[in-house]
Structures are given as C-alpha cells and as structure tokens.
Amino acid sequence: MSTPFLQSDSSENRETNLRLSHRFDEVGFSEIVKIRNRVMELKAEGKEIFQFEGGEPCLNTPDHVKQAAIKALDENKTRYAPSSGIPPLIQSIVKKLQKQNHIMAESNHVLVENGGMQGLYGAFNSVLDPGDEVLLFSPHWTPTRDLIHMSGGKAVCVNTIEARHRGIKSCLENHRTTATRVILLNTPQNPTGIVFTRDEIQEVADFAQQHDLIVIADEAYEDLVYTGEHISIASLPGMFERTISVYTLSKSYAMTGWRIGYAVAPEPFITGLQKSTLYSSNGVSTPTQWAALAALKEPSDFKEIALEGYRLRRSLLVDGLNLLGLKCDPPPAGAFYAFPEISKLGTSSSQVARQLLDEAHIATVPGIVFGAEGEGHLRFSFSVAPELIERGLEALSTYMRNLT
Ligand SMILES: Cc1ncc(COP(=O)(O)O)c(C=O)c1O
C-alpha cells in the first residue's frame, strides 16, 4: 500500500536532487564562446577568418616581465605566498594607486587576485544578498551580469547613451528601488569604449552617497584612453569608504594568460574579498606575482608604446567603418573596441554577425550579447594587426557592395 508521501516522491514532476544550485539558473556561458567555436570550425575547413571578435591585447608580455617569472622559478619562489599577495607587490600596487589613480589606499586595502575576474567575483560575492539589485550601465561586459546573478543578485541595466544624454543621476534614479545596493561602474567601458567624464563620475558618486550605495569600479582598461582622462571613482571625496575598485594587468601589460590583477577596498569589504579568494584559489601563483612586480616596478615604455599602437589601429578601423556607413558615434575614447551601428547591414545583430562570419569570414561579436542596449551594433576589436584591419575592411566593403 502506498502512502501519499511515497506517491509524491515517485511523481514525474518531482524535482531531482541531482541538480545545480538555483544560483546558477540565470548564469550563462558567454555567447562569445559560440562565435569562437564557429570560427574554429571555419578555420578547420581551411578558411581564412578576419578575427575581430577577440578581447585581449595583440602584443606579447614584455620581456622583463617574463624574465622576472623565470628568475622566480630559478630561485624556487614556488611555495605558497600570503593569500593576499606578496608584500613587495602589494607595496608597488599601493604606490601605483596613490600616484596614478589618486586613491590613498594602504597595504591592508589591497588584495592580489587572479585577474580582474576574480576581483569582480569577490566583490559581488562579498556584498550581495539574494535579491539585491545592482545598477549596471549597459551595454555591459557580459560576464558582469552573470557574476551578479551567481552571487544571488539581480542586474538592472541603465542605458549608458540615454544616461549620458538625459543625466546620469536621473537615469539611475529611474531604476533605483528599495532593493538597490550597488552600482557597477566600468570605465573605460567594454564594449562601447566610452570613458566617463569627471563630471559624470561625480554624478555617480553623488548618487551613491545620497542613497548609501556601494560602488564596484571595474577599471580593467584604465591605461587605454585615447581622448579624455581616466578617473577612478574611489579617488573622489567620500568615495573610498564605499568603493571596491578592481584592476588587472591583463590589458595594461598584455598579461591575459597569467591571470593577475588586484582589488582595492576598505573594511568591511576587503575582509569579504580576502575570504572569497582564500576559499577559492588561496591566492595567486607565486611566480606570476613576481612577474607582476616587475611589470609595475621596473621602468619601461611598454604602456606608452602599446597605447600609440592601439591609437593607430583605432583610427584605421574607426575611419574605415565610418566610410562604409557603419557609424562609430561617438568614436571609442578608450579600451580597444569599435562598436558601430549596423542598420546598413540588418536589424538583428546576431543575424548580421552570423552572416558576416559565414559569408565574408569576418568575426565580430553581436551587440545583443552585451545586453538589449547593445542591439543594432557589432563589436570589433582593433587589438589586431593593422594589415588584418585593412584586409578585413576590404572584405567588408566587398560584402556590402554585393548586398545592394
Ligand atoms: C570590462 C572588463 N572587466 C574585467 C575584465 C577581466 O579581465 P581579466 O580577468 O583578464 O583580468 C575584462 C576582460 O575582458 C573586461 O573586458
């Protein structure tokens, strides 16, 4: 004889216990992976692909940085390092923060991380409770939304272009609810290349203070600014105490594969970040930290030379796209992406990107990947060889001629 308990337990609708936590329900894999897979398929068929879909420096890590890692290995600096980072690296980061970012941080405010990604993960993980809302300027770097959801929070998109036209504060206010706890500020912004002005950042700061919000500042592209200036929100009066700033060496020193960055925050946030790092990776690979020390400390003109190279590539790509009627307006002020409007090619960015890849062998990222606010655009990286930009533009021009 079956009891009601057993009946319900054997029902087909019963939720299996062999499932992921519900925290992952809204967490996706980046759509960019699908594009990369299609690119690999086409390349395997022997096709040449004009690859503009990437998101990393096209340069190599500077030699003195590589040498520092080799030296660390030779000297057997291969044991556990302090979970927060090796002291000389933390000292160098503090100096850099004070000089370049005008953030008056001290060593106990700094945590060395496995790239900006781990810093952002730790930041959201430290402050969000289930249901907390994060205001996010959008189009936005896709993983940010997933990181927010993975921490149980809810990403609330604020249209960047609209906010810049209508007023940052009033647009933020339109999206604020009683559940709002955090503002995510990414400048220079991926994918648009927008660099928020000092006045705009001051507006974000005023809003955060007025409503007692935490700011998470993603400054991954701080060194790649072509027009305007990079302002760290934590440097503004009254902001250090409510800001978690996240940096990476990935873009500044062409170190994406090393996985190194750092987070900066006062208490109580830094303790949350430290715990998050301790119980995930227990810190960053020791030789990598010695390499990062060389990047920050040893005199080098790498960053200046890299910036000039990106500036040239930017002109080449942006001018070429504009000439074809794919308007980059405003042109990217920072980072290494052009984000043109694509109405000449179609309405759905996913469809346009797929056609461009299949028919013209040009790989880009559809704007919709960066949120609904990115629809009608494609992201092209100009962190590629200048010849690839020239030849890619030619292929695009031929493709567009054949459309008409
Ligand atoms: C806006 C933004 N933030 C953070 C990161 C994180 O970079 P990483 O984890 O390599 O330091 C990236 C990388 O593409 C990015 O585009």
The ligand as a Gaussian input file, in Angstrom:
#p B3LYP/6-31G(d) Opt

LIG

0 1
 C       35.401000      45.199000     -18.728000
 C       36.269000      44.084000     -18.270000
 N       36.458000      43.914000     -16.965000
 C       37.230000      42.943000     -16.484000
 C       37.859000      42.057000     -17.320000
 C       38.637000      40.959000     -16.683000
 O       39.857000      40.684000     -17.232000
 P       40.875000      39.662000     -16.563000
 O       40.110000      38.680000     -15.769000
 O       41.642000      39.087000     -17.683000
 O       41.747000      40.485000     -15.678000
 C       37.667000      42.168000     -18.708000
 C       38.281000      41.215000     -19.660000
 O       37.987000      41.157000     -20.823000
 C       36.862000      43.222000     -19.198000
 O       36.659000      43.401000     -20.508000

